[in-house]
Amino acid sequence: MLDRLYLPFLALAAAAAVALALVWPQGLGDRSPAPFGHTPVQRTAAVQAAMKREHEAAMQRTDQAREAVRNIQNQALAPSQ
């Protein structure tokens, strides 16, 4: 008798979970349909500019580290007199 109530409720809950998964925002990707959607944080101009600055700073640090390694290797191979 309990299965007559439990299994239809379980099927309804599963269908509701699938329907919710179709419209709920998935991570930080594209905007979901209204009423759930909002502009993702990464799409705002301020965050885009900050991400670009951070990337450029990281690239500059990487280039500096590579240059330092090159200098150390050059000094080890051909020491200055």
N, C-alpha and C positions, 0 to 999 in steps of 0.2 A: 504494500500500500504506500509506503514511503517513497518508493521509486516513481510512482505516478506523479508525485509532486516534485521530487528532486530532479529528475532527468529533464523535464520541460524547463524548469528554472535554470538548470545548467546550460541547456541549449540557448535559452534567451540571453544568459549572461555572456556566453561565447559570442553570439551574434552582436551583442552590444559592444564587446571588446574589439571585435573586428571593425565595426562601424566607427568607433572612437579612434582606432588606429589609422583610419583613412583620412581623418581631418585634424588630428592633434599634431602640433608641431613636432617634427622629428629632428632633434638636435638643433644645429645652427644653420640649416640649409635654407631653402626657399621658403617664402611665406606660405602659411597654410590658409585655407579658405576661411572667410569670416564665419562665425564670431570668434574663432580661436586664434586667428592669425595676427601677427604684429611684425613690424619691420625688424629683421634680425640685426643684432647689435653690430655685426661685422659689416653691414651694408651702410652704416652711417658714415658721413664724410669725416667726422672727427676720428673715429676709430680707424678708418682706412688710412688717414694721414699718419696716425700713430703707428700703425702696423708697418707702413712704408719707412718711417724714420727708424723704427727698431730693426727692420731688415737691413737698411743701409748701414746702420751702426754695426750690426753683426758682420756684415761683409767687410767693413773697414777693419774690424778687429781681426778677422780671419786673414786678410791681406797683410796686416802688420805682423801677425804671428808667422806667416809664411816667409815674409821678408827677413824676420829675425832668424829663423831657422836657416835660410839661405846664407845670411851673413856669417852665422856660426860655422856652417859647413865650409864656406869659402875660406874662413880664417884657419880652419883645421887643415884644409888641403894645401893652402898656400899662405903660411903665416907671414905677417908683415915683418919687415926687417928694421 
